[in-house]
Amino acid sequence: MIFETLEHILTHISFSIVLIVITIRMINLLVTEITKPYDLAEKAMITTFFCLTGLLVTRWIYSGHLPLSDLYESVIFLSWSFSIIHIVAYLKKKPNLSTITASSTLFTQGFATSGLLTQIHKPGILVPALQSEWLIMHVSMMILSYAALLCGSLLSAALLVITFRRPGDVFTIDEIQDRNEIINILGNSSFFSAKNYYKAQLLQQLNYWSYRVISLGFLFLTIGIISGAVWANEAWGSYWSWDPKETWAFITWIIFAIYLHIRTNKNFRGANSAIVATLGFLIIWICYFGVNLLGLGLHSYGSFTGMSS
């Protein structure tokens, strides 16, 4: 009873804090001249991270196993993963990335506290297939990869929006690889302005960080798929069975492998690779959430009606 109460309190506190952070950011966006509560918002997100950490530890103690066994727990872990990326962005002083991670945390945490997952809030006994040491390795790597790939994809989507809304014939993302080139390009432009210079810097940051965050997520995804194959062989006697979850995970891997391959060609960087990453954003949600809605295949533990892997 105590653990359930503590879990309930931590869940709603973390959601409330993130909601306040997003509100502060919106106010800051609308009235920049009046207030800039950036540090306050970032400290609040750090508090959210500790609340989510406490929530996961509480549920671990209460259930007796790592809280990654159903959809509710995986959503909480996804929120926790977003908050980790947010803290890294804060330490790196990258407000553009931290805005996306804060929004992502709000979305996932809001879903976790909604009534949709009420029936699976209480932890249950693990099914035999999940009673393995591979649970920690496989599921944690997959959720961390989802968090990183989603953040990187959103950065790429933001890059696309800014690129296509850019007025005139300023420059392409491939032309702004360093600060000196930005100055040279804008200096030769007929409409040189501080606004264009800011957009150039913003595009450069989005391009830089989307690539690095997606690369990290791709590494986690690769480890997750390999560990899942080993686990599947132990549990079901086969490394690969083209289960819906496995199939969509493989499709996700292919999409981001294409993205990384495109990035190796300088002529296709920027908007071209960002389009692939944006497509990957949709594929991730199908893989993570869409398959769980159907509740089909060997990974049906993740559906609304059953336990998840």
Backbone bond lengths (Angstrom), bond angles and torsions (degrees), N, CA, C in turn:
res aa  C-N    CA-C-N  psi(-1)  N-CA   C-N-CA  omega(-1)  CA-C   N-CA-C  phi
1 M - - - 1.461 - - 1.533 110.94 -
2 I 1.336 115.85 -42.29 1.460 120.39 179.96 1.521 110.35 -64.14
3 F 1.347 115.65 -44.18 1.457 119.79 -179.47 1.526 111.14 -64.52
4 E 1.334 117.67 -39.21 1.458 121.12 179.21 1.526 110.89 -64.19
5 T 1.331 116.18 -41.42 1.465 120.73 178.79 1.522 110.93 -65.20
6 L 1.348 115.95 -44.66 1.462 120.26 179.38 1.529 110.77 -63.13
7 E 1.325 116.31 -41.37 1.465 120.73 178.57 1.529 110.36 -62.11
8 H 1.323 116.38 -43.45 1.463 121.18 179.79 1.530 110.82 -61.57
9 I 1.323 116.20 -43.98 1.468 121.32 -179.39 1.528 110.89 -64.31
10 L 1.336 117.54 -47.68 1.466 121.47 -178.45 1.528 111.89 -64.10
11 T 1.331 116.24 -38.32 1.463 120.30 179.64 1.521 111.30 -60.86
12 H 1.329 116.22 -48.83 1.456 120.47 -175.97 1.535 112.02 -75.91
13 I 1.329 117.03 -30.71 1.466 119.17 176.09 1.522 110.04 -65.34
14 S 1.327 116.80 -45.54 1.465 120.65 -179.37 1.520 110.76 -61.65
15 F 1.342 117.01 -42.67 1.468 119.82 178.63 1.529 110.92 -64.83
16 S 1.328 117.01 -42.60 1.474 121.06 -178.85 1.520 111.04 -63.16
17 I 1.340 116.29 -41.06 1.467 119.69 -179.72 1.523 111.08 -64.12
18 V 1.336 116.44 -44.92 1.467 119.81 -179.81 1.528 110.13 -63.98
19 L 1.324 117.27 -38.35 1.463 120.85 177.64 1.529 110.64 -61.84
20 I 1.320 116.09 -41.30 1.471 120.80 177.73 1.533 109.97 -64.57
21 V 1.338 116.35 -41.14 1.468 120.72 179.70 1.527 110.54 -60.39
22 I 1.341 116.74 -46.50 1.470 120.40 179.51 1.522 110.41 -62.93
23 T 1.345 116.91 -39.47 1.468 120.72 177.97 1.521 110.68 -61.99
24 I 1.336 116.24 -44.09 1.466 120.74 178.59 1.522 110.80 -60.65
25 R 1.334 115.75 -41.87 1.464 119.47 -179.27 1.529 111.14 -65.91
26 M 1.319 116.71 -37.62 1.463 120.04 178.25 1.527 110.74 -65.93
27 I 1.331 116.09 -42.01 1.466 120.43 177.35 1.525 109.84 -63.26
28 N 1.340 114.88 -42.67 1.463 119.84 179.13 1.521 111.80 -62.06
29 L 1.354 115.28 -35.09 1.458 120.37 179.50 1.524 111.65 -69.51
30 L 1.338 116.16 -37.08 1.458 120.73 -176.41 1.522 113.14 -82.65
31 V 1.337 115.86 -33.96 1.475 119.37 -176.57 1.521 109.37 -128.36
32 T 1.314 115.46 60.08 1.467 121.22 -177.70 1.520 112.02 -59.64
33 E 1.318 115.48 -34.69 1.458 118.36 -175.98 1.524 112.65 -70.06
34 I 1.328 116.14 -22.83 1.459 119.77 -174.63 1.517 112.27 -90.38
35 T 1.325 116.06 -45.13 1.464 118.84 -175.03 1.516 110.84 -145.01
36 K 1.317 115.30 145.83 1.466 121.27 175.96 1.521 108.78 -135.46
37 P 1.326 117.06 74.00 1.469 120.80 -176.36 1.520 113.05 -82.91
38 Y 1.346 116.99 44.67 1.466 121.20 -175.59 1.527 111.69 -62.31
39 D 1.339 117.06 -48.81 1.462 120.89 -178.31 1.521 111.83 -62.00
40 L 1.322 116.86 -37.77 1.462 120.69 178.45 1.519 110.71 -62.53
41 A 1.319 116.50 -44.32 1.461 121.03 179.60 1.528 111.06 -63.64
42 E 1.334 116.79 -40.85 1.462 120.20 -178.58 1.529 111.08 -67.94
43 K 1.321 116.90 -39.91 1.458 120.20 177.70 1.526 110.74 -65.07
44 A 1.327 115.98 -34.50 1.462 120.02 176.83 1.527 110.98 -65.22
45 M 1.340 116.72 -38.16 1.463 119.94 178.11 1.518 111.73 -68.03
46 I 1.315 117.22 -33.08 1.464 120.40 175.03 1.529 109.75 -65.07
47 T 1.337 116.21 -38.92 1.463 120.75 175.31 1.518 110.45 -61.88
48 T 1.336 116.26 -40.00 1.467 120.67 176.96 1.522 111.34 -60.65
49 F 1.329 116.24 -41.07 1.464 120.89 178.47 1.527 110.70 -58.55
50 F 1.328 117.68 -44.85 1.461 120.53 -179.78 1.529 111.34 -68.96
51 C 1.328 117.06 -33.88 1.461 120.14 176.53 1.528 110.96 -64.83
52 L 1.339 115.82 -44.26 1.460 120.19 178.74 1.518 111.27 -66.80
53 T 1.336 116.67 -37.62 1.464 120.40 176.38 1.524 110.13 -62.55
54 G 1.337 115.89 -45.23 1.463 120.08 177.08 1.510 112.10 -61.90
55 L 1.329 116.89 -37.49 1.459 121.61 178.37 1.521 111.31 -63.51
56 L 1.334 116.60 -45.80 1.464 120.53 179.73 1.524 111.90 -65.10
57 V 1.347 116.31 -42.43 1.475 120.57 178.77 1.524 110.14 -63.88
58 T 1.334 116.69 -42.66 1.470 121.12 179.28 1.519 110.83 -60.60
59 R 1.314 115.84 -46.17 1.468 119.38 -179.52 1.523 111.16 -68.13
60 W 1.326 117.31 -33.30 1.469 121.21 176.97 1.524 110.12 -62.70
61 I 1.329 116.00 -46.79 1.472 120.55 179.39 1.529 110.37 -64.78
62 Y 1.323 115.29 -42.32 1.466 121.25 -175.82 1.523 111.76 -67.90
63 S 1.353 116.63 -40.56 1.466 120.10 -175.67 1.522 112.95 -90.01
64 G 1.344 116.74 -24.54 1.456 119.76 -179.32 1.511 113.71 87.00
65 H 1.334 117.81 5.05 1.460 121.48 177.23 1.527 109.23 -147.02
66 L 1.337 116.17 163.28 1.455 120.52 -179.95 1.526 109.51 -59.02
67 P 1.329 117.90 128.63 1.478 120.64 -176.94 1.522 113.58 -72.13
68 L 1.324 115.33 71.79 1.459 121.79 177.06 1.525 110.64 -139.71
69 S 1.327 116.62 27.43 1.454 119.94 -170.35 1.519 114.66 -100.63
70 D 1.328 119.66 -8.78 1.458 120.86 177.27 1.521 110.49 -144.53
71 L 1.322 115.78 177.41 1.460 120.66 -174.71 1.527 111.78 -63.32
72 Y 1.323 116.68 -41.54 1.466 120.57 -179.82 1.527 110.89 -60.20
73 E 1.318 116.33 -47.46 1.459 120.28 -178.76 1.526 111.69 -65.96
74 S 1.334 116.78 -37.54 1.463 119.02 179.91 1.529 111.03 -68.54
75 V 1.336 117.65 -33.56 1.469 120.90 177.12 1.525 110.26 -67.11
76 I 1.335 116.51 -41.55 1.465 120.36 176.56 1.529 110.07 -61.61
77 F 1.329 116.69 -43.50 1.463 120.77 179.28 1.533 110.63 -65.51
78 L 1.330 116.79 -34.42 1.463 120.37 176.83 1.531 110.41 -65.13
79 S 1.341 116.50 -41.98 1.470 120.54 176.27 1.525 110.48 -61.26
80 W 1.325 115.75 -41.50 1.470 120.97 178.52 1.526 110.60 -62.91
81 S 1.339 116.83 -39.48 1.459 121.53 178.35 1.523 111.03 -64.63
82 F 1.341 116.24 -42.12 1.464 120.23 176.23 1.522 111.07 -59.98
83 S 1.331 116.00 -40.42 1.469 119.58 -178.42 1.529 111.33 -67.23
84 I 1.341 117.53 -32.66 1.470 120.63 175.85 1.523 110.06 -64.51
85 I 1.331 116.08 -46.87 1.462 120.05 178.69 1.523 110.00 -61.50
86 H 1.325 116.03 -36.29 1.465 120.41 179.17 1.527 110.94 -63.04
87 I 1.324 116.31 -43.20 1.465 120.20 -179.64 1.528 110.20 -64.25
88 V 1.343 116.67 -40.33 1.470 120.12 177.01 1.527 110.35 -61.50
89 A 1.348 115.79 -43.03 1.462 119.91 178.16 1.525 111.01 -62.86
90 Y 1.318 116.12 -37.68 1.472 120.67 178.98 1.526 110.80 -65.40
91 L 1.330 115.88 -44.23 1.465 119.93 179.74 1.523 111.03 -65.69
92 K 1.340 115.86 -32.81 1.466 120.62 177.97 1.523 111.84 -82.80
93 K 1.351 115.35 -3.59 1.473 121.76 -179.13 1.519 111.55 57.54
94 K 1.359 114.82 52.83 1.461 121.20 178.07 1.531 108.83 -118.50
95 P 1.347 117.58 86.42 1.463 121.05 -176.51 1.523 114.13 -62.09
96 N 1.337 117.90 -28.84 1.461 119.72 -179.46 1.516 111.40 -66.01
97 L 1.322 116.45 -42.63 1.458 120.81 178.04 1.516 110.98 -69.00
98 S 1.334 117.45 -41.34 1.461 120.77 -178.08 1.521 111.98 -66.28
99 T 1.324 118.10 -29.74 1.467 120.87 176.19 1.519 110.69 -63.79
100 I 1.316 116.61 -41.96 1.465 121.34 179.61 1.521 111.12 -68.23
101 T 1.321 118.12 -42.39 1.465 120.57 -179.47 1.523 111.38 -67.60
102 A 1.341 117.25 -36.49 1.465 120.48 177.67 1.527 110.43 -64.83
103 S 1.321 116.47 -42.98 1.466 120.86 178.69 1.525 111.02 -64.96
104 S 1.326 116.77 -40.12 1.466 121.26 179.17 1.526 110.72 -65.17
105 T 1.328 116.66 -40.93 1.460 120.79 178.03 1.516 110.70 -62.86
106 L 1.333 116.72 -40.90 1.464 121.22 178.34 1.523 110.72 -60.89
107 F 1.316 116.74 -44.71 1.463 121.33 -178.02 1.536 111.19 -63.56
108 T 1.318 116.37 -51.36 1.463 119.85 -176.97 1.530 111.97 -68.39
109 Q 1.335 116.80 -39.92 1.449 119.66 179.79 1.525 110.96 -69.58
110 G 1.330 116.43 -35.40 1.461 120.22 175.80 1.518 111.14 -63.43
111 F 1.339 116.44 -39.36 1.461 120.34 177.63 1.530 110.74 -66.33
112 A 1.337 116.56 -39.15 1.463 120.61 -179.17 1.526 111.53 -65.45
113 T 1.328 117.68 -34.20 1.468 121.24 -178.28 1.523 112.30 -88.73
114 S 1.336 117.29 -3.42 1.459 120.11 -179.47 1.522 110.62 -76.17
115 G 1.313 115.17 169.85 1.459 119.95 -179.47 1.512 113.71 -75.46
116 L 1.351 118.38 -8.44 1.459 121.48 -177.79 1.524 112.45 -63.72
117 L 1.340 115.70 -31.20 1.464 119.47 -176.51 1.529 112.24 -106.73
118 T 1.322 117.31 16.99 1.462 120.79 -175.49 1.525 112.37 -58.85
119 Q 1.337 116.85 -39.33 1.459 120.81 -175.40 1.525 113.62 -68.86
120 I 1.342 117.19 -20.37 1.461 118.08 -178.14 1.529 111.30 -115.34
121 H 1.344 116.78 19.88 1.458 119.36 176.74 1.520 111.11 -66.45
122 K 1.333 116.87 -37.91 1.456 120.12 -176.47 1.532 110.19 -78.85
123 P 1.329 117.14 130.50 1.470 119.81 -179.74 1.518 111.44 -68.23
124 G 1.316 115.95 145.82 1.456 120.84 179.12 1.517 111.14 -121.95
125 I 1.321 114.69 -179.42 1.460 120.19 178.91 1.524 109.10 -76.43
126 L 1.315 116.14 134.76 1.462 120.40 -179.60 1.524 110.87 -66.10
127 V 1.335 115.84 139.30 1.458 119.43 173.28 1.530 107.66 -69.31
128 P 1.322 118.46 157.00 1.471 121.17 -176.23 1.528 114.39 -52.61
129 A 1.349 116.99 -37.97 1.468 119.91 -177.19 1.524 112.03 -64.30
130 L 1.344 116.91 -25.83 1.463 120.74 -177.79 1.526 113.03 -92.68
131 Q 1.320 116.89 -6.61 1.457 120.03 -179.65 1.529 109.49 -83.93
132 S 1.314 114.25 71.30 1.462 121.10 -176.40 1.515 109.55 -145.93
133 E 1.335 115.24 153.36 1.462 120.16 176.15 1.523 111.58 -68.13
134 W 1.325 116.94 -18.82 1.460 120.85 179.37 1.524 111.78 -70.71
135 L 1.323 118.23 -15.27 1.465 121.41 179.36 1.521 110.92 -56.23
136 I 1.341 115.78 -46.95 1.462 120.42 -178.25 1.527 110.51 -64.44
137 M 1.312 116.19 -48.03 1.467 121.15 -175.58 1.532 111.56 -64.98
138 H 1.319 115.63 -53.33 1.464 120.51 -173.10 1.525 112.25 -68.10
139 V 1.322 116.92 -55.28 1.466 119.91 -172.65 1.530 111.53 -68.82
140 S 1.337 117.15 -40.29 1.467 119.15 179.79 1.525 111.15 -63.24
141 M 1.344 117.05 -40.88 1.461 120.10 178.70 1.531 111.19 -65.67
142 M 1.322 116.91 -39.14 1.460 120.08 179.86 1.523 111.39 -65.97
143 I 1.329 117.42 -45.49 1.468 120.49 -179.09 1.525 110.63 -66.61
144 L 1.329 117.17 -41.82 1.469 120.02 176.71 1.532 111.11 -61.52
145 S 1.328 116.14 -37.93 1.470 119.54 178.56 1.519 110.37 -67.03
146 Y 1.343 117.32 -40.71 1.460 120.05 177.46 1.529 110.47 -59.36
147 A 1.336 116.12 -45.11 1.471 120.40 -178.40 1.529 110.86 -61.30
148 A 1.341 116.68 -48.32 1.462 120.33 -178.37 1.530 111.56 -66.53
149 L 1.331 116.99 -43.60 1.468 120.09 -178.46 1.526 111.18 -67.63
150 L 1.323 117.58 -37.25 1.465 120.45 177.84 1.528 110.76 -64.58
151 C 1.329 116.47 -44.67 1.465 120.34 178.88 1.527 110.88 -63.33
152 G 1.328 116.65 -46.40 1.453 120.39 179.24 1.519 112.19 -62.55
153 S 1.335 116.42 -38.47 1.462 120.43 179.20 1.523 111.47 -67.23
154 L 1.331 116.76 -38.80 1.460 120.29 177.48 1.525 111.47 -65.36
155 L 1.324 116.53 -36.42 1.463 120.29 175.34 1.530 110.31 -63.40
156 S 1.327 116.53 -40.28 1.465 120.64 177.93 1.523 110.77 -66.46
157 A 1.343 116.42 -39.13 1.466 119.98 177.55 1.524 110.53 -63.49
158 A 1.339 116.20 -40.13 1.470 120.27 177.13 1.521 110.34 -63.33
159 L 1.330 116.57 -38.84 1.467 120.89 177.38 1.525 110.83 -60.79
160 L 1.341 116.38 -41.93 1.459 120.22 178.98 1.522 111.58 -63.18
161 V 1.329 115.76 -45.67 1.469 120.12 -179.02 1.523 111.24 -59.36
162 I 1.326 115.71 -47.73 1.469 120.08 -178.67 1.523 111.04 -66.88
163 T 1.335 116.83 -38.82 1.464 120.66 -179.70 1.523 111.56 -62.56
164 F 1.333 117.06 -47.15 1.454 120.29 -175.94 1.528 112.97 -78.23
165 R 1.329 116.71 -15.84 1.461 119.44 177.04 1.525 112.01 -94.71
166 R 1.350 115.70 -2.76 1.448 120.39 179.86 1.514 110.68 -64.19
167 P 1.324 119.80 130.59 1.460 120.38 179.37 1.528 111.57 -76.52
168 G 1.345 115.02 148.82 1.468 119.67 169.09 1.501 114.32 69.48
169 D 1.329 115.38 -151.62 1.462 122.35 -174.10 1.521 109.99 -120.24
170 V 1.304 115.47 57.26 1.458 119.22 -172.07 1.523 111.18 -67.29
171 F 1.331 118.08 -71.58 1.454 120.86 -175.07 1.521 109.04 -174.09
172 T 1.332 116.60 164.67 1.454 121.27 173.96 1.510 109.26 -99.72
173 I 1.337 115.42 164.63 1.461 120.13 -177.08 1.519 111.42 -63.63
174 D 1.342 117.69 -26.71 1.456 120.42 -179.21 1.526 111.99 -73.11
175 E 1.330 116.27 -14.11 1.456 119.83 -177.87 1.519 112.92 -90.77
176 I 1.339 116.47 -1.61 1.467 118.32 -173.14 1.525 110.19 -121.80
177 Q 1.297 116.42 53.98 1.448 120.64 -176.97 1.523 112.97 -76.96
178 D 1.321 118.99 -23.10 1.454 119.78 176.41 1.517 109.93 -147.35
179 R 1.322 115.26 171.33 1.461 121.80 -174.27 1.534 112.08 -62.26
180 N 1.325 118.24 -41.01 1.459 121.35 -178.04 1.523 111.85 -63.36
181 E 1.355 115.88 -38.92 1.457 118.90 179.08 1.520 111.03 -67.13
182 I 1.345 116.64 -35.31 1.464 120.07 176.99 1.519 109.70 -59.80
183 I 1.339 115.78 -47.16 1.460 120.65 -177.90 1.529 110.77 -63.25
184 N 1.350 116.26 -41.89 1.462 119.89 -179.42 1.527 111.73 -64.39
185 I 1.342 115.41 -44.30 1.463 120.19 -178.57 1.517 110.95 -64.40
186 L 1.343 115.32 -48.10 1.455 119.15 -178.34 1.524 111.26 -70.42
187 G 1.318 115.91 -30.62 1.457 118.84 178.55 1.516 111.73 -65.74
188 N 1.369 116.43 -29.97 1.452 120.32 178.92 1.522 112.75 -88.80
189 S 1.322 116.35 -3.84 1.456 120.59 -178.12 1.518 110.99 -80.61
190 S 1.326 115.91 145.16 1.460 120.71 179.53 1.509 112.56 -75.41
191 F 1.312 117.24 -11.55 1.461 119.55 -179.84 1.522 110.09 -127.53
192 F 1.341 115.81 47.44 1.459 120.78 176.82 1.522 109.97 -56.92
193 S 1.315 116.62 131.12 1.461 121.04 178.03 1.506 108.88 -157.63
194 A 1.317 114.49 161.02 1.468 119.57 177.77 1.517 110.55 -63.53
195 K 1.333 116.95 -31.83 1.461 120.89 179.61 1.524 111.10 -64.76
196 N 1.333 117.10 -43.11 1.459 120.54 178.00 1.524 111.37 -66.00
197 Y 1.310 115.82 -37.79 1.465 120.12 178.01 1.523 110.50 -63.73
198 Y 1.334 116.66 -40.81 1.460 121.00 178.78 1.525 110.06 -64.82
199 K 1.331 116.92 -41.45 1.460 120.15 179.02 1.528 111.16 -62.98
200 A 1.327 115.77 -38.73 1.463 119.85 178.79 1.520 110.93 -62.85
201 Q 1.317 115.83 -44.56 1.468 119.89 177.99 1.523 111.15 -63.53
202 L 1.332 115.50 -41.16 1.462 120.27 -179.52 1.520 111.21 -63.83
203 L 1.325 117.00 -44.20 1.462 120.85 177.69 1.519 111.44 -61.85
204 Q 1.319 116.16 -39.62 1.458 120.65 179.47 1.523 110.71 -63.32
205 Q 1.340 117.22 -43.45 1.459 121.60 179.99 1.521 111.30 -66.58
206 L 1.325 116.49 -43.45 1.464 120.38 179.20 1.521 111.11 -62.32
207 N 1.331 116.64 -42.30 1.456 121.85 178.66 1.525 111.53 -63.89
208 Y 1.321 115.49 -43.22 1.466 122.09 -177.94 1.530 111.35 -65.63
209 W 1.328 115.91 -51.13 1.464 119.70 -173.31 1.518 113.55 -77.87
210 S 1.324 117.44 -31.56 1.468 118.91 177.18 1.528 110.11 -62.63
211 Y 1.322 116.50 -41.50 1.468 120.79 179.52 1.524 111.38 -63.77
212 R 1.320 117.21 -44.68 1.459 120.65 -176.88 1.523 113.12 -72.26
213 V 1.314 117.21 -38.48 1.461 120.12 178.07 1.520 110.44 -68.61
214 I 1.328 117.40 -41.61 1.462 120.68 177.82 1.525 110.97 -65.66
215 S 1.325 117.64 -38.64 1.473 120.55 177.61 1.523 110.62 -60.41
216 L 1.331 116.32 -42.35 1.465 120.15 177.74 1.517 110.79 -64.67
217 G 1.326 116.36 -44.18 1.458 120.24 178.48 1.512 112.74 -62.82
218 F 1.334 116.48 -37.31 1.468 120.80 178.78 1.525 110.43 -64.67
219 L 1.335 116.53 -38.02 1.468 120.63 177.47 1.522 110.27 -63.60
220 F 1.336 116.72 -46.06 1.468 120.77 177.95 1.527 110.66 -61.22
221 L 1.336 116.65 -41.84 1.465 120.96 -179.06 1.517 111.05 -63.29
222 T 1.320 116.70 -41.25 1.469 120.88 179.10 1.527 110.69 -62.78
223 I 1.331 116.14 -45.67 1.467 120.42 178.34 1.529 110.04 -62.66
224 G 1.334 116.10 -41.31 1.461 120.65 -179.17 1.520 111.97 -63.49
225 I 1.331 117.23 -42.71 1.463 120.60 -179.46 1.532 110.77 -67.48
226 I 1.326 116.84 -42.86 1.476 120.28 179.79 1.521 110.98 -64.10
227 S 1.343 117.11 -46.85 1.464 120.07 179.25 1.525 110.90 -64.69
228 G 1.342 116.56 -34.55 1.460 119.86 177.29 1.518 111.86 -66.24
229 A 1.331 117.10 -36.04 1.464 120.76 178.35 1.528 111.17 -66.36
230 V 1.332 115.77 -41.84 1.469 119.65 177.44 1.524 110.57 -63.68
231 W 1.336 115.84 -43.00 1.462 121.04 179.13 1.531 111.06 -63.88
232 A 1.335 116.22 -41.57 1.462 120.69 179.60 1.527 111.17 -62.16
233 N 1.320 116.67 -36.93 1.468 120.11 178.84 1.524 110.88 -65.43
234 E 1.338 116.26 -37.58 1.461 119.79 178.45 1.533 111.85 -71.68
235 A 1.339 116.58 -38.25 1.458 120.93 -174.32 1.526 113.00 -85.44
236 W 1.336 117.00 -40.55 1.465 120.81 -173.12 1.520 113.88 -118.89
237 G 1.339 117.37 -3.29 1.456 120.07 177.15 1.507 115.14 81.25
238 S 1.329 117.76 15.18 1.456 121.28 -179.94 1.519 109.06 -149.98
239 Y 1.346 116.42 137.25 1.457 119.39 179.65 1.527 112.19 -71.71
240 W 1.330 116.21 -31.35 1.469 119.60 -176.12 1.520 109.24 -147.87
241 S 1.325 116.44 132.77 1.467 119.64 -177.68 1.525 112.48 -129.34
242 W 1.324 118.03 8.87 1.466 123.45 -178.16 1.523 111.81 53.89
243 D 1.316 114.67 37.47 1.461 121.59 170.39 1.531 108.01 -61.39
244 P 1.359 119.56 149.46 1.481 120.30 -179.41 1.528 113.86 -51.09
245 K 1.327 117.55 -40.51 1.464 120.74 179.54 1.532 110.20 -66.72
246 E 1.312 116.69 -43.61 1.463 121.23 179.37 1.528 110.58 -64.06
247 T 1.326 115.44 -41.73 1.465 120.03 -178.56 1.525 111.22 -62.52
248 W 1.335 116.51 -46.91 1.464 119.99 -179.04 1.525 111.85 -70.88
249 A 1.327 116.99 -30.48 1.472 119.46 174.24 1.525 109.88 -65.31
250 F 1.325 116.05 -39.25 1.469 120.32 178.13 1.534 110.59 -67.07
251 I 1.342 116.54 -40.58 1.466 120.22 177.08 1.526 110.34 -61.64
252 T 1.335 115.90 -42.11 1.466 120.81 177.41 1.523 110.57 -59.51
253 W 1.322 115.75 -44.83 1.474 120.90 179.43 1.520 110.52 -61.19
254 I 1.338 117.47 -42.51 1.469 121.97 -179.91 1.530 110.49 -63.15
255 I 1.337 116.72 -44.25 1.472 120.87 -178.01 1.526 110.52 -59.55
256 F 1.331 116.91 -46.58 1.459 119.06 -176.88 1.531 111.95 -79.20
257 A 1.333 117.13 -22.46 1.471 119.19 170.83 1.525 109.54 -66.41
258 I 1.335 116.19 -39.48 1.469 120.61 175.76 1.524 110.04 -62.93
259 Y 1.344 116.10 -42.46 1.469 120.30 178.57 1.531 110.86 -57.93
260 L 1.320 116.94 -48.72 1.468 120.68 -178.89 1.521 111.44 -65.96
261 H 1.330 116.44 -34.65 1.473 119.44 177.63 1.527 110.32 -67.03
262 I 1.338 116.83 -42.47 1.462 120.70 178.41 1.524 110.66 -60.91
263 R 1.324 115.84 -36.41 1.465 119.78 -179.00 1.514 113.07 -64.33
264 T 1.330 117.20 -21.19 1.463 119.64 179.22 1.524 112.05 -74.80
265 N 1.331 116.10 -17.35 1.471 121.75 178.16 1.524 108.73 -99.72
266 K 1.304 117.00 114.80 1.466 121.86 -175.84 1.522 112.19 -60.38
267 N 1.328 117.59 -29.02 1.464 120.97 -177.50 1.529 112.76 -73.56
268 F 1.325 116.65 -16.19 1.467 119.86 -176.96 1.525 112.68 -115.20
269 R 1.308 117.17 12.15 1.461 119.68 177.21 1.523 110.49 -74.34
270 G 1.312 115.73 176.91 1.453 120.16 176.51 1.513 112.34 75.43
271 A 1.331 117.06 -122.30 1.457 122.05 -173.52 1.527 112.50 -61.63
272 N 1.340 117.91 -39.27 1.469 120.45 -177.98 1.522 111.91 -62.98
273 S 1.313 116.95 -48.31 1.465 119.56 178.65 1.525 111.00 -70.18
274 A 1.326 117.31 -30.94 1.465 120.86 179.55 1.526 111.24 -65.44
275 I 1.331 116.66 -33.91 1.467 120.57 177.60 1.529 110.16 -63.32
276 V 1.328 116.34 -42.04 1.468 120.81 178.76 1.530 110.29 -64.85
277 A 1.331 117.05 -42.78 1.460 121.07 179.49 1.521 111.23 -64.33
278 T 1.339 116.77 -37.91 1.469 120.50 177.96 1.519 110.93 -65.36
279 L 1.323 116.92 -38.88 1.465 120.92 174.13 1.527 109.77 -61.88
280 G 1.335 115.68 -40.15 1.458 120.76 178.46 1.520 112.46 -60.43
281 F 1.331 116.62 -32.72 1.470 121.12 177.69 1.532 110.64 -57.46
282 L 1.317 116.55 -44.79 1.468 120.95 179.53 1.531 111.06 -68.50
283 I 1.326 116.22 -39.31 1.466 120.44 -178.96 1.528 110.79 -64.43
284 I 1.330 117.09 -37.91 1.472 120.59 179.65 1.516 110.71 -61.25
285 W 1.333 116.26 -44.26 1.467 118.99 -178.79 1.525 111.57 -66.56
286 I 1.329 116.98 -33.94 1.468 119.54 175.15 1.519 109.72 -64.89
287 C 1.337 115.81 -44.44 1.466 121.04 -178.60 1.531 111.12 -64.88
288 Y 1.329 116.11 -46.67 1.465 119.83 -174.37 1.517 112.84 -79.35
289 F 1.330 116.82 -46.01 1.453 120.31 -170.61 1.523 113.14 -108.92
290 G 1.327 116.80 -41.59 1.457 120.26 -176.66 1.521 113.69 -60.67
291 V 1.328 116.71 -43.81 1.463 120.79 179.05 1.527 110.27 -64.17
292 N 1.343 116.96 -35.81 1.454 120.36 179.57 1.527 112.42 -67.12
293 L 1.318 117.18 -30.38 1.461 120.55 178.05 1.526 111.08 -63.10
294 L 1.336 115.70 -37.25 1.463 120.25 -179.41 1.523 112.00 -75.48
295 G 1.324 116.49 -32.31 1.466 120.14 179.24 1.515 112.96 65.97
296 L 1.342 117.12 34.60 1.454 121.69 -177.72 1.523 110.98 -106.19
297 G 1.341 116.05 157.19 1.460 120.95 172.92 1.513 113.81 84.66
298 L 1.322 114.12 -174.02 1.457 121.40 -177.07 1.524 112.46 -70.60
299 H 1.329 117.54 -18.98 1.463 121.86 -179.83 1.519 111.59 -99.13
300 S 1.319 117.43 28.73 1.462 121.25 -177.99 1.529 112.55 -71.44
301 Y 1.345 116.70 -4.51 1.460 119.56 176.63 1.535 110.74 -60.71
302 G 1.346 116.64 -23.05 1.461 120.89 -176.26 1.507 113.98 -86.33
303 S 1.331 119.83 2.97 1.449 120.98 -177.88 1.517 111.02 -78.42
304 F 1.328 115.19 172.31 1.455 120.70 178.64 1.524 111.87 -65.43
305 T 1.321 116.51 -24.62 1.463 119.78 -173.63 1.516 112.87 -100.18
306 G 1.311 118.10 -3.86 1.450 118.93 -177.07 1.501 113.37 -141.75
307 M 1.317 115.89 -175.48 1.444 121.82 177.62 1.508 109.79 -81.62
308 S 1.347 116.41 157.00 1.468 120.84 -173.30 1.501 112.25 -119.47
309 S 1.362 115.44 159.06 1.457 120.93 171.37 1.476 110.47 -106.56
